[in-house]
Amino acid sequence: MSTNQHEASADPSDEALMLRLRDGDDLALNKLMQRWEKPLVGFNLRYTNNRADAIDLAQETFVRVYENRGRYRPKGKFSTWMFTIAVNLCRNHARWKSRHPSISTVSANPDGEENDWSETITDEAPQPDESAIGSDEAQQIRDAIQELPHTLRTVVLLFEFEGMSHAEIAKVLGCTTKAVETRLYSARKALRDKLAGLLES
């Protein structure tokens, strides 16, 4: 076996792991969770600004990945497919929270059902930009992102923090790349307006 073949077999791609999961290898999910737990929690935390919600939403994303394993088709990156699930969960959770403001997490779940899930997301996953946590500037930026509507908040988080291309974001959001460009422009303008005083200081 060549070195490249050995590396490929030792470190399978996300897509290969997802195909293994689809074909009945449940342990493949553990490897996907190890790779994507922290990025998911980070994205959810930036979206919700609530650590408990972020962890619960990451857990629920993996639940949905497992439940939909039979429908998976490797037509693009696994991460794009996974973030489509995560974004929809964040959006639905935000709507649910607006109707249930006194409940802090999705453990008591918007569908009214308990999650029967043996794997749990660790609460030790670091918060994004931990070095800046606690600073007035970082808090103002997080607050400004929180005030954006879903479509603008999502596009700026996926582009600026997750490093997705316009084409990948378009797949996640189910829109055109032109719409992504327009939303990103609007999100940046809104953030500049909200943070004008901070940027000038």
PyMOL commands that set and color helices and strands:
alter all, ss='L'
color gray80, all
select helices_A, chain A and resi 3-10+14-22+27-48+51-67+69-71+78-99+106-108+130-132+136-146+150-160+166-173+177-194+196-200
alter helices_A, ss='H'
color red, helices_A
deselect
rebuild
show_as cartoon
